[in-house]
């Protein structure tokens, strides 16, 4: 089976998951990644991101890393209602062996040195 060049290009696109509760910020970050030919999946909350990644708590079965979509990078806001960015990343890294090495960018307007070090 031969893959067309447009399909090859789509398959080679880095996949970035962008998580932010602010729609405007999500759109800006998405546009930046798309400018560099990335495939972008958006989530409005940590809980939605876990669903997208196949890691939500309401799953009936245990996590199967083969069903988790390939993700090349995660960009998340730190300050979000319900689950902050740090809690989200801890959960992702604990529950998925394939996502442990995925690079992460945490975005925050908070200038607290303790938070930055964490």
Protein Blocks (a to p, Z undefined) as FASTA:
>chain_A
ZZdfklmmmmmpccdddddfblklmmmmmmmmmmnopacdddfbfklmmmmnopafkbfb
dcdfklpccdfbdcddfbdghiafklmmmmmmmmomklmmpccddddfbfcfklmmZZ
